[in-house]
Structures are given as structure tokens and as C-alpha cells.
């Protein structure tokens, strides 16, 4: 009889250990799904940048930045192409912005509505948010997001109608008569 009771209580305890962390309503620490060489980011950082990318360039008649995975480009650029000092400023600014969003909206950046995030982005753009490193974060974030979005294959081919090799290429042509050169060159 005691063995049954013990097994029952162990089962309840194991179930509680699985369920209780999800009942707090707070985001638990999660690992990032993108692997970077230098930066150590969390899933919270990754989700925040994804939400901000989506708010900066939302989906319209063209795909949005989130759909084109521009957030991965932003992380790669910060990881590979910025100094260690700028990387620290980027993460510190993102953390400060997270605190601002939590104070103002009572939510994480990833949980905020698109309108709330667009308000934050506009205030950063106008210089109204002056907390430490937020300006540095915003400048890097905005530059990498726009560059990443404009450089995607979808935008280059469907919006700008970029043609990698316009026209027909005529390689080696034998010219017997100088007048033929005029025909080839136009």
C-alpha cells in the first residue's frame, strides 16, 4: 500500500515539475536557435529582434522582413561585421529597450503589438528615447534590417526587377568586315 502511494506522489511531483514553470506567465530562459560565433544571445534576444524587424518592415503587398528572414541577417552582421564594443552596445541597447517596453506596456518586446513596437521605433528614430545604448542599438538595427531586406532575392527581383545579366551576351564573334562591328555594337 505504501509503495502505491509513493508512486502516485512521485507521478504528481513529476507532472508538477513539468507544468509549473509554464504557469508563471513569464518567459523562461530559452536558447537561441541561431548559432553565432562571437555573440552569446538568448531566445528572448532572438524573439525581440524578430518582432522589431517585423514592425520596422511589415508585410504589405510585398513580403515583410520577418518573412524574408532578415532577422538572421541582422544577427549575422552584428556577429561578423561589428567590433566587440559595438556588439556589447547592441545587446545592452536591446536589453534597455526590453526594459522600456516592459515598463510602458507590461509586456516583452516579442509580446507587444505591432502598433506598440512601431511607436517605440518612431520614438527611437526621433531621438525621444535616450536611455543608454538604445540609440546605438537602433542605428545598427535599422541599418542592418534595411540593407538585409533590400538585398533579398525576393525584393531584388519582384520589387526592383533586377536582372542579373540583361540582354543577350555574345561571346567570341569573328569579324571579317569592319561594318559587321557596327551591327554587333549597335
Backbone as JSON Lines, residues from 0, in Angstrom:
{"i":0,"aa":"X","n":[0.81,-1.19,0.0],"ca":[0.0,0.0,0.0],"c":[0.86,1.26,0.0]}
{"i":1,"aa":"X","n":[1.95,1.26,0.75],"ca":[2.81,2.43,0.81],"c":[3.52,2.66,-0.52]}
{"i":2,"aa":"X","n":[3.82,1.56,-1.22],"ca":[4.5,1.68,-2.5],"c":[3.6,2.38,-3.51]}
{"i":3,"aa":"X","n":[2.32,2.04,-3.55],"ca":[1.37,2.68,-4.46],"c":[1.28,4.18,-4.18]}
{"i":4,"aa":"X","n":[1.2,4.54,-2.93],"ca":[1.1,5.93,-2.54],"c":[2.37,6.69,-2.95]}
{"i":5,"aa":"X","n":[3.52,6.06,-2.74],"ca":[4.78,6.67,-3.1],"c":[4.86,6.89,-4.61]}
{"i":6,"aa":"X","n":[4.48,5.89,-5.42],"ca":[4.49,6.03,-6.87],"c":[3.51,7.11,-7.33]}
{"i":7,"aa":"X","n":[2.36,7.17,-6.71],"ca":[1.37,8.19,-7.05],"c":[1.92,9.59,-6.78]}
{"i":8,"aa":"X","n":[2.55,9.77,-5.63],"ca":[3.1,11.08,-5.28],"c":[4.27,11.46,-6.18]}
{"i":9,"aa":"X","n":[5.1,10.47,-6.54],"ca":[6.2,10.75,-7.47],"c":[5.67,11.16,-8.84]}
{"i":10,"aa":"X","n":[4.6,10.52,-9.27],"ca":[3.97,10.88,-10.54],"c":[3.42,12.3,-10.5]}
{"i":11,"aa":"X","n":[2.77,12.67,-9.41],"ca":[2.26,14.03,-9.27],"c":[3.39,15.04,-9.22]}
{"i":12,"aa":"X","n":[4.44,14.7,-8.51],"ca":[5.59,15.6,-8.41],"c":[6.24,15.81,-9.77]}
{"i":13,"aa":"X","n":[6.4,14.75,-10.55],"ca":[6.99,14.86,-11.89],"c":[6.1,15.69,-12.8]}
{"i":14,"aa":"X","n":[4.8,15.5,-12.73],"ca":[3.86,16.3,-13.53],"c":[3.92,17.77,-13.14]}
{"i":15,"aa":"X","n":[4.0,18.03,-11.85],"ca":[4.07,19.42,-11.37],"c":[5.36,20.08,-11.85]}
{"i":16,"aa":"X","n":[6.46,19.34,-11.86],"ca":[7.74,19.89,-12.31],"c":[7.68,20.28,-13.78]}
{"i":17,"aa":"X","n":[6.89,19.58,-14.56],"ca":[6.76,19.9,-15.98],"c":[5.8,21.07,-16.18]}
{"i":18,"aa":"X","n":[4.71,21.1,-15.47],"ca":[3.64,22.07,-15.7],"c":[3.91,23.42,-15.03]}
{"i":19,"aa":"X","n":[4.4,23.45,-13.82],"ca":[4.52,24.69,-13.06],"c":[5.36,25.79,-13.73]}
{"i":20,"aa":"X","n":[6.48,25.49,-14.34],"ca":[7.24,26.58,-14.98],"c":[6.44,27.29,-16.07]}
{"i":21,"aa":"X","n":[5.48,26.62,-16.67],"ca":[4.69,27.21,-17.73],"c":[3.5,28.0,-17.19]}
{"i":22,"aa":"X","n":[3.23,27.91,-15.92],"ca":[2.09,28.59,-15.32],"c":[2.42,29.98,-14.8]}
{"i":23,"aa":"X","n":[3.67,30.36,-14.79],"ca":[4.04,31.65,-14.23],"c":[3.68,32.81,-15.14]}
{"i":24,"aa":"X","n":[3.53,32.56,-16.44],"ca":[3.21,33.62,-17.37],"c":[4.44,34.41,-17.8]}
{"i":25,"aa":"X","n":[5.56,34.19,-17.18],"ca":[6.8,34.87,-17.53],"c":[7.57,34.0,-18.52]}
{"i":26,"aa":"X","n":[8.31,34.69,-19.37],"ca":[9.11,33.97,-20.34],"c":[10.28,33.28,-19.62]}
{"i":27,"aa":"X","n":[10.44,32.01,-19.85],"ca":[11.57,31.31,-19.25],"c":[12.78,31.5,-20.15]}
{"i":28,"aa":"X","n":[13.95,31.34,-19.58],"ca":[15.17,31.48,-20.37],"c":[15.2,30.37,-21.4]}
{"i":29,"aa":"X","n":[15.38,30.76,-22.63],"ca":[15.43,29.77,-23.69],"c":[16.65,30.05,-24.55]}
{"i":30,"aa":"X","n":[17.12,29.02,-25.17],"ca":[18.29,29.16,-26.01],"c":[17.9,29.7,-27.37]}
{"i":31,"aa":"X","n":[18.82,30.41,-27.97],"ca":[18.61,30.93,-29.31],"c":[18.73,29.78,-30.3]}
{"i":32,"aa":"X","n":[18.0,29.88,-31.4],"ca":[18.05,28.83,-32.41],"c":[19.1,29.13,-33.48]}
{"i":33,"aa":"X","n":[19.62,30.35,-33.48],"ca":[20.65,30.72,-34.44],"c":[22.01,30.57,-33.75]}
{"i":34,"aa":"X","n":[22.97,29.99,-34.45],"ca":[24.29,29.84,-33.84],"c":[25.2,30.94,-34.38]}
{"i":35,"aa":"X","n":[25.81,31.65,-33.46],"ca":[26.7,32.76,-33.8],"c":[28.1,32.45,-33.3]}
{"i":36,"aa":"X","n":[29.09,33.09,-33.86],"ca":[30.48,32.82,-33.5],"c":[30.9,33.56,-32.23]}
{"i":37,"aa":"X","n":[30.57,34.84,-32.13],"ca":[31.05,35.66,-31.02],"c":[29.96,36.01,-30.02]}
{"i":38,"aa":"X","n":[28.79,36.36,-30.5],"ca":[27.71,36.8,-29.62],"c":[27.09,35.64,-28.87]}
{"i":39,"aa":"X","n":[26.76,35.89,-27.63],"ca":[26.01,34.93,-26.81],"c":[24.63,35.54,-26.59]}
{"i":40,"aa":"X","n":[23.64,35.04,-27.33],"ca":[22.3,35.59,-27.21],"c":[21.35,34.52,-26.68]}
{"i":41,"aa":"X","n":[20.22,34.98,-26.18],"ca":[19.18,34.09,-25.68],"c":[18.03,34.04,-26.68]}
{"i":42,"aa":"X","n":[17.11,33.17,-26.45],"ca":[15.91,33.11,-27.27],"c":[15.11,34.39,-27.13]}
{"i":43,"aa":"X","n":[15.19,35.01,-25.95],"ca":[14.5,36.28,-25.73],"c":[15.06,37.36,-26.65]}
{"i":44,"aa":"X","n":[16.39,37.44,-26.77],"ca":[17.01,38.4,-27.68],"c":[16.56,38.13,-29.12]}
{"i":45,"aa":"X","n":[16.6,36.88,-29.49],"ca":[16.24,36.5,-30.85],"c":[14.78,36.85,-31.15]}
{"i":46,"aa":"X","n":[13.87,36.55,-30.24],"ca":[12.45,36.85,-30.44],"c":[12.21,38.35,-30.49]}
{"i":47,"aa":"X","n":[12.95,39.11,-29.69],"ca":[12.79,40.56,-29.68],"c":[13.19,41.16,-31.01]}
{"i":48,"aa":"X","n":[14.34,40.75,-31.54],"ca":[14.79,41.29,-32.82],"c":[13.84,40.87,-33.94]}
{"i":49,"aa":"X","n":[13.32,39.67,-33.88],"ca":[12.36,39.21,-34.89],"c":[11.11,40.09,-34.87]}
{"i":50,"aa":"X","n":[10.6,40.4,-33.68],"ca":[9.41,41.26,-33.57],"c":[9.71,42.68,-34.07]}
{"i":51,"aa":"X","n":[10.89,43.2,-33.74],"ca":[11.25,44.55,-34.18],"c":[11.45,44.63,-35.69]}
{"i":52,"aa":"X","n":[12.04,43.59,-36.27],"ca":[12.22,43.54,-37.73],"c":[10.86,43.55,-38.41]}
{"i":53,"aa":"X","n":[9.94,42.79,-37.86],"ca":[8.59,42.72,-38.43],"c":[7.87,44.06,-38.29]}
{"i":54,"aa":"X","n":[8.11,44.79,-37.2],"ca":[7.47,46.08,-37.01],"c":[8.1,47.16,-37.9]}
{"i":55,"aa":"X","n":[9.4,47.06,-38.15],"ca":[10.07,48.05,-38.98],"c":[9.67,47.92,-40.44]}
{"i":56,"aa":"X","n":[9.62,46.69,-40.95],"ca":[9.22,46.46,-42.34],"c":[8.14,45.36,-42.34]}
{"i":57,"aa":"X","n":[6.89,45.76,-42.1],"ca":[5.81,44.76,-42.05],"c":[5.41,44.26,-43.44]}
{"i":58,"aa":"X","n":[4.67,43.19,-43.45],"ca":[4.17,42.63,-44.7],"c":[3.1,43.55,-45.27]}
{"i":59,"aa":"X","n":[3.21,43.85,-46.55],"ca":[2.18,44.6,-47.27],"c":[1.88,43.78,-48.52]}
{"i":60,"aa":"X","n":[1.89,44.42,-49.68],"ca":[1.73,43.64,-50.91],"c":[3.03,42.91,-51.25]}
{"i":61,"aa":"X","n":[4.11,43.26,-50.56],"ca":[5.37,42.53,-50.67],"c":[5.61,41.8,-49.35]}
{"i":62,"aa":"X","n":[6.41,40.77,-49.35],"ca":[6.71,40.08,-48.08],"c":[7.39,41.02,-47.1]}
{"i":63,"aa":"X","n":[7.12,40.8,-45.82],"ca":[7.76,41.6,-44.78],"c":[9.15,41.09,-44.48]}
{"i":64,"aa":"X","n":[9.87,41.85,-43.67],"ca":[11.24,41.48,-43.32],"c":[11.29,40.16,-42.55]}
{"i":65,"aa":"X","n":[10.3,39.93,-41.7],"ca":[10.28,38.68,-40.93],"c":[10.13,37.48,-41.85]}
{"i":66,"aa":"X","n":[9.26,37.6,-42.84],"ca":[9.04,36.5,-43.78],"c":[10.3,36.18,-44.59]}
{"i":67,"aa":"X","n":[11.1,37.22,-44.84],"ca":[12.31,37.02,-45.63],"c":[13.52,36.69,-44.75]}
{"i":68,"aa":"X","n":[13.27,36.45,-43.46],"ca":[14.29,36.03,-42.5],"c":[15.42,37.06,-42.37]}
{"i":69,"aa":"X","n":[15.03,38.33,-42.4],"ca":[16.01,39.41,-42.27],"c":[16.62,39.42,-40.87]}
{"i":70,"aa":"X","n":[15.89,38.94,-39.88],"ca":[16.42,38.92,-38.52],"c":[17.7,38.09,-38.44]}
{"i":71,"aa":"X","n":[17.79,37.03,-39.19],"ca":[19.03,36.23,-39.21],"c":[20.18,37.03,-39.81]}
{"i":72,"aa":"X","n":[19.87,37.81,-40.84],"ca":[20.88,38.67,-41.45],"c":[21.38,39.7,-40.44]}
{"i":73,"aa":"X","n":[20.46,40.29,-39.66],"ca":[20.84,41.28,-38.65],"c":[21.8,40.65,-37.65]}
{"i":74,"aa":"X","n":[21.45,39.47,-37.15],"ca":[22.33,38.81,-36.17],"c":[23.69,38.48,-36.77]}
{"i":75,"aa":"X","n":[23.71,38.0,-38.01],"ca":[24.98,37.66,-38.66],"c":[25.86,38.9,-38.84]}
{"i":76,"aa":"X","n":[25.25,39.99,-39.25],"ca":[26.02,41.22,-39.45],"c":[26.58,41.74,-38.13]}
{"i":77,"aa":"X","n":[25.78,41.72,-37.09],"ca":[26.27,42.18,-35.78],"c":[27.38,41.24,-35.29]}
{"i":78,"aa":"X","n":[27.2,39.96,-35.5],"ca":[28.19,38.98,-35.03],"c":[29.48,39.03,-35.83]}
{"i":79,"aa":"X","n":[29.38,39.12,-37.14],"ca":[30.56,39.01,-38.0],"c":[31.21,40.34,-38.38]}
{"i":80,"aa":"X","n":[30.45,41.41,-38.43],"ca":[30.96,42.64,-39.05],"c":[31.03,43.85,-38.12]}
{"i":81,"aa":"X","n":[30.87,43.66,-36.83],"ca":[30.99,44.78,-35.91],"c":[32.02,44.46,-34.84]}
{"i":82,"aa":"X","n":[32.53,45.51,-34.24],"ca":[33.55,45.34,-33.2],"c":[32.9,44.76,-31.94]}
{"i":83,"aa":"X","n":[33.73,44.27,-31.06],"ca":[33.23,43.7,-29.8],"c":[32.5,44.77,-28.99]}
{"i":84,"aa":"X","n":[33.01,46.0,-29.04],"ca":[32.38,47.1,-28.32],"c":[30.98,47.39,-28.87]}
{"i":85,"aa":"X","n":[30.85,47.41,-30.21],"ca":[29.54,47.66,-30.83],"c":[28.58,46.5,-30.56]}
{"i":86,"aa":"X","n":[29.1,45.29,-30.49],"ca":[28.25,44.14,-30.16],"c":[27.69,44.29,-28.75]}
{"i":87,"aa":"X","n":[28.54,44.72,-27.82],"ca":[28.08,44.93,-26.45],"c":[27.04,46.03,-26.39]}
{"i":88,"aa":"X","n":[27.26,47.11,-27.14],"ca":[26.29,48.2,-27.18],"c":[24.96,47.73,-27.78]}
{"i":89,"aa":"X","n":[25.04,46.89,-28.81],"ca":[23.83,46.37,-29.45],"c":[23.0,45.58,-28.44]}
{"i":90,"aa":"X","n":[23.64,44.64,-27.75],"ca":[22.91,43.81,-26.77],"c":[22.44,44.64,-25.57]}
{"i":91,"aa":"X","n":[23.26,45.59,-25.11],"ca":[22.86,46.43,-23.98],"c":[21.68,47.31,-24.38]}
{"i":92,"aa":"X","n":[21.71,47.85,-25.59],"ca":[20.6,48.66,-26.07],"c":[19.33,47.85,-26.21]}
{"i":93,"aa":"X","n":[19.45,46.62,-26.69],"ca":[18.29,45.74,-26.8],"c":[17.72,45.43,-25.42]}
{"i":94,"aa":"X","n":[18.6,45.18,-24.46],"ca":[18.14,44.93,-23.09],"c":[17.45,46.15,-22.49]}
{"i":95,"aa":"X","n":[18.0,47.35,-22.74],"ca":[17.36,48.57,-22.24],"c":[16.0,48.78,-22.91]}
{"i":96,"aa":"X","n":[15.92,48.5,-24.2],"ca":[14.64,48.63,-24.89],"c":[13.63,47.64,-24.35]}
{"i":97,"aa":"X","n":[14.07,46.45,-23.99],"ca":[13.2,45.45,-23.38],"c":[12.64,45.98,-22.06]}
{"i":98,"aa":"X","n":[13.48,46.62,-21.27],"ca":[13.04,47.21,-20.01],"c":[12.02,48.33,-20.26]}
{"i":99,"aa":"X","n":[12.27,49.14,-21.26],"ca":[11.34,50.23,-21.6],"c":[9.99,49.66,-22.02]}
{"i":100,"aa":"X","n":[10.0,48.63,-22.86],"ca":[8.75,48.01,-23.31],"c":[8.0,47.39,-22.13]}
{"i":101,"aa":"X","n":[8.74,46.76,-21.22],"ca":[8.1,46.15,-20.05],"c":[7.49,47.21,-19.14]}
{"i":102,"aa":"X","n":[8.21,48.32,-18.94],"ca":[7.69,49.4,-18.1],"c":[6.47,50.07,-18.72]}
{"i":103,"aa":"X","n":[6.53,50.28,-20.03],"ca":[5.47,51.03,-20.7],"c":[4.24,50.16,-21.01]}
{"i":104,"aa":"X","n":[4.46,48.94,-21.49],"ca":[3.35,48.12,-21.95],"c":[3.08,46.9,-21.07]}
{"i":105,"aa":"X","n":[3.99,46.61,-20.15],"ca":[3.84,45.44,-19.29],"c":[4.04,44.13,-20.03]}
{"i":106,"aa":"X","n":[4.77,44.19,-21.14],"ca":[4.99,43.0,-21.97],"c":[6.44,43.0,-22.45]}
{"i":107,"aa":"X","n":[6.88,41.83,-22.9],"ca":[8.18,41.76,-23.56],"c":[8.02,42.33,-24.96]}
{"i":108,"aa":"X","n":[9.13,42.61,-25.61],"ca":[9.07,43.14,-26.97],"c":[8.35,42.17,-27.9]}
{"i":109,"aa":"X","n":[8.62,40.89,-27.75],"ca":[8.0,39.89,-28.6],"c":[6.49,39.8,-28.4]}
{"i":110,"aa":"X","n":[6.0,40.19,-27.21],"ca":[4.58,40.12,-26.92],"c":[3.83,41.41,-27.28]}
{"i":111,"aa":"X","n":[4.56,42.5,-27.54],"ca":[3.92,43.78,-27.86],"c":[3.24,43.72,-29.22]}
{"i":112,"aa":"X","n":[2.22,44.56,-29.37],"ca":[1.53,44.65,-30.66],"c":[2.41,45.39,-31.66]}
{"i":113,"aa":"X","n":[2.07,45.26,-32.92],"ca":[2.84,45.94,-33.96],"c":[2.76,47.45,-33.78]}
{"i":114,"aa":"X","n":[1.61,47.96,-33.37],"ca":[1.45,49.4,-33.16],"c":[2.35,49.9,-32.03]}
{"i":115,"aa":"X","n":[2.43,49.12,-30.94],"ca":[3.3,49.5,-29.83],"c":[4.76,49.53,-30.26]}
{"i":116,"aa":"X","n":[5.17,48.53,-31.03],"ca":[6.55,48.47,-31.49],"c":[6.86,49.59,-32.47]}
{"i":117,"aa":"X","n":[5.91,49.9,-33.33],"ca":[6.12,50.99,-34.27],"c":[6.24,52.33,-33.54]}
{"i":118,"aa":"X","n":[5.51,52.49,-32.45],"ca":[5.64,53.68,-31.61],"c":[7.04,53.76,-31.02]}
{"i":119,"aa":"X","n":[7.52,52.65,-30.47],"ca":[8.89,52.62,-29.92],"c":[9.93,52.93,-31.0]}
{"i":120,"aa":"X","n":[9.77,52.33,-32.18],"ca":[10.72,52.57,-33.27],"c":[10.7,54.03,-33.7]}
{"i":121,"aa":"X","n":[9.52,54.63,-33.77],"ca":[9.42,56.03,-34.16],"c":[10.07,56.94,-33.11]}
{"i":122,"aa":"X","n":[9.85,56.62,-31.84],"ca":[10.47,57.42,-30.78],"c":[11.99,57.29,-30.8]}
{"i":123,"aa":"X","n":[12.5,56.1,-31.09],"ca":[13.95,55.94,-31.2],"c":[14.46,56.72,-32.4]}
{"i":124,"aa":"X","n":[13.73,56.68,-33.5],"ca":[14.13,57.4,-34.71],"c":[14.15,58.91,-34.48]}
{"i":125,"aa":"X","n":[13.19,59.41,-33.7],"ca":[13.09,60.84,-33.41],"c":[14.03,61.27,-32.28]}
{"i":126,"aa":"X","n":[14.71,60.33,-31.64],"ca":[15.62,60.64,-30.55],"c":[14.93,60.91,-29.23]}
{"i":127,"aa":"X","n":[13.68,60.48,-29.1],"ca":[12.93,60.7,-27.86],"c":[13.31,59.71,-26.77]}
{"i":128,"aa":"X","n":[13.79,58.54,-27.17],"ca":[14.26,57.55,-26.19],"c":[15.78,57.71,-26.12]}
{"i":129,"aa":"X","n":[16.25,58.17,-24.99],"ca":[17.67,58.49,-24.86],"c":[18.39,57.61,-23.85]}
{"i":130,"aa":"X","n":[17.79,56.52,-23.44],"ca":[18.44,55.64,-22.49],"c":[19.75,55.12,-23.06]}
{"i":131,"aa":"X","n":[20.61,54.76,-22.16],"ca":[21.95,54.3,-22.5],"c":[21.93,53.18,-23.55]}
{"i":132,"aa":"X","n":[22.7,53.36,-24.6],"ca":[22.93,52.38,-25.67],"c":[21.72,52.11,-26.56]}
{"i":133,"aa":"X","n":[20.54,52.66,-26.27],"ca":[19.38,52.4,-27.12],"c":[19.6,53.03,-28.5]}
{"i":134,"aa":"X","n":[20.19,54.22,-28.54],"ca":[20.47,54.86,-29.82],"c":[21.45,54.06,-30.66]}
{"i":135,"aa":"X","n":[22.49,53.54,-30.01],"ca":[23.47,52.71,-30.72],"c":[22.81,51.45,-31.27]}
{"i":136,"aa":"X","n":[21.97,50.84,-30.44],"ca":[21.25,49.65,-30.89],"c":[20.39,49.98,-32.1]}
{"i":137,"aa":"X","n":[19.62,51.07,-31.99],"ca":[18.67,51.4,-33.06],"c":[19.38,51.68,-34.38]}
{"i":138,"aa":"X","n":[20.49,52.41,-34.35],"ca":[21.2,52.72,-35.59],"c":[21.71,51.45,-36.27]}
{"i":139,"aa":"X","n":[22.3,50.56,-35.5],"ca":[22.79,49.3,-36.08],"c":[21.63,48.45,-36.58]}
{"i":140,"aa":"X","n":[20.61,48.34,-35.74],"ca":[19.46,47.5,-36.08],"c":[18.79,47.99,-37.36]}
{"i":141,"aa":"X","n":[18.53,49.28,-37.45],"ca":[17.84,49.85,-38.61],"c":[18.67,49.66,-39.88]}
{"i":142,"aa":"X","n":[19.96,49.98,-39.79],"ca":[20.84,49.87,-40.96],"c":[20.89,48.43,-41.47]}
{"i":143,"aa":"X","n":[21.09,47.48,-40.57],"ca":[21.19,46.08,-41.0],"c":[19.85,45.54,-41.5]}
{"i":144,"aa":"X","n":[18.76,45.95,-40.9],"ca":[17.44,45.48,-41.33],"c":[17.14,45.97,-42.74]}
{"i":145,"aa":"X","n":[17.34,47.25,-42.99],"ca":[17.04,47.8,-44.32],"c":[17.96,47.19,-45.37]}
{"i":146,"aa":"X","n":[19.24,47.11,-45.06],"ca":[20.19,46.52,-46.02],"c":[19.86,45.05,-46.3]}
{"i":147,"aa":"X","n":[19.51,44.32,-45.25],"ca":[19.16,42.91,-45.43],"c":[17.89,42.73,-46.23]}
{"i":148,"aa":"X","n":[16.9,43.59,-45.99],"ca":[15.63,43.48,-46.71],"c":[15.81,43.8,-48.19]}
{"i":149,"aa":"X","n":[16.48,44.91,-48.47],"ca":[16.66,45.35,-49.86],"c":[17.51,44.35,-50.65]}
{"i":150,"aa":"X","n":[18.41,43.66,-49.98],"ca":[19.3,42.73,-50.66],"c":[18.74,41.33,-50.87]}
{"i":151,"aa":"X","n":[17.51,41.07,-50.41],"ca":[16.96,39.73,-50.59],"c":[16.59,39.48,-52.05]}
{"i":152,"aa":"X","n":[16.62,38.24,-52.43],"ca":[16.27,37.88,-53.81],"c":[14.85,38.31,-54.15]}
{"i":153,"aa":"X","n":[13.93,38.14,-53.23],"ca":[12.53,38.49,-53.47],"c":[12.37,39.97,-53.79]}
{"i":154,"aa":"X","n":[13.0,40.82,-53.02],"ca":[12.88,42.26,-53.25],"c":[13.62,42.67,-54.52]}
{"i":155,"aa":"X","n":[14.81,42.13,-54.71],"ca":[15.58,42.5,-55.9],"c":[14.87,42.11,-57.2]}
{"i":156,"aa":"X","n":[14.24,40.95,-57.23],"ca":[13.61,40.5,-58.47],"c":[12.17,40.98,-58.61]}
{"i":157,"aa":"X","n":[11.4,41.04,-57.53],"ca":[9.99,41.37,-57.64],"c":[9.68,42.85,-57.46]}
{"i":158,"aa":"X","n":[10.49,43.57,-56.72],"ca":[10.24,45.0,-56.5],"c":[11.11,45.85,-57.43]}
{"i":159,"aa":"X","n":[12.42,45.59,-57.43],"ca":[13.32,46.37,-58.26],"c":[13.46,45.81,-59.67]}
{"i":160,"aa":"X","n":[12.94,44.62,-59.92],"ca":[13.01,43.94,-61.21],"c":[14.45,43.88,-61.73]}
{"i":161,"aa":"X","n":[15.33,43.53,-60.82],"ca":[16.75,43.41,-61.13],"c":[16.97,42.2,-62.01]}
{"i":162,"aa":"X","n":[17.72,42.39,-63.08],"ca":[18.06,41.31,-63.99],"c":[19.57,41.14,-63.93]}
{"i":163,"aa":"X","n":[20.0,39.99,-63.48],"ca":[21.43,39.76,-63.26],"c":[22.24,40.0,-64.53]}
{"i":164,"aa":"X","n":[21.81,39.47,-65.65],"ca":[22.51,39.66,-66.91],"c":[21.47,40.15,-67.93]}
{"i":165,"aa":"X","n":[21.34,41.46,-68.07],"ca":[20.34,41.97,-69.01],"c":[20.77,41.75,-70.46]}
{"i":166,"aa":"X","n":[19.81,41.48,-71.3],"ca":[20.1,41.31,-72.72],"c":[20.81,40.0,-73.03]}
{"i":167,"aa":"X","n":[21.22,39.89,-74.26],"ca":[21.89,38.68,-74.73],"c":[23.39,38.93,-74.78]}
{"i":168,"aa":"X","n":[24.16,37.97,-74.33],"ca":[25.61,38.08,-74.36],"c":[26.15,37.31,-75.55]}
{"i":169,"aa":"X","n":[26.9,38.03,-76.37],"ca":[27.55,37.39,-77.49],"c":[29.03,37.31,-77.17]}
{"i":170,"aa":"X","n":[29.5,36.1,-77.04],"ca":[30.9,35.89,-76.65],"c":[31.86,36.21,-77.77]}
{"i":171,"aa":"X","n":[32.57,35.22,-78.22],"ca":[33.57,35.38,-79.27],"c":[32.86,35.45,-80.61]}
{"i":172,"aa":"X","n":[33.11,36.54,-81.33],"ca":[32.5,36.73,-82.65],"c":[33.61,37.05,-83.64]}
{"i":173,"aa":"X","n":[33.62,36.32,-84.73],"ca":[34.62,36.57,-85.76],"c":[34.15,37.74,-86.61]}
{"i":174,"aa":"X","n":[35.02,38.73,-86.78],"ca":[34.68,39.92,-87.56],"c":[35.52,39.9,-88.82]}
{"i":175,"aa":"X","n":[34.83,39.72,-89.97],"ca":[35.52,39.7,-91.25],"c":[35.46,41.07,-91.91]}
{"i":176,"aa":"X","n":[34.37,41.75,-91.73],"ca":[34.17,43.05,-92.35],"c":[33.99,44.09,-91.25]}
{"i":177,"aa":"X","n":[34.68,45.25,-91.27],"ca":[34.52,46.27,-90.23],"c":[33.08,46.75,-90.07]}
{"i":178,"aa":"X","n":[32.26,46.63,-91.1],"ca":[30.85,47.03,-90.98],"c":[30.07,46.08,-90.05]}
{"i":179,"aa":"X","n":[30.53,44.82,-89.92],"ca":[29.88,43.87,-89.02],"c":[30.01,44.34,-87.58]}
{"i":180,"aa":"X","n":[31.09,45.05,-87.26],"ca":[31.3,45.54,-85.9],"c":[30.19,46.53,-85.52]}
{"i":181,"aa":"X","n":[29.75,47.32,-86.48],"ca":[28.67,48.28,-86.22],"c":[27.36,47.55,-85.89]}
{"i":182,"aa":"X","n":[27.13,46.43,-86.54],"ca":[25.91,45.65,-86.31],"c":[25.95,45.05,-84.9]}
{"i":183,"aa":"X","n":[27.09,44.56,-84.48],"ca":[27.22,43.91,-83.18],"c":[27.12,44.94,-82.08]}
{"i":184,"aa":"X","n":[27.8,46.07,-82.2],"ca":[27.82,47.09,-81.14],"c":[26.58,47.98,-81.17]}
{"i":185,"aa":"X","n":[25.84,47.98,-82.27],"ca":[24.6,48.75,-82.33],"c":[24.8,50.08,-82.83]}
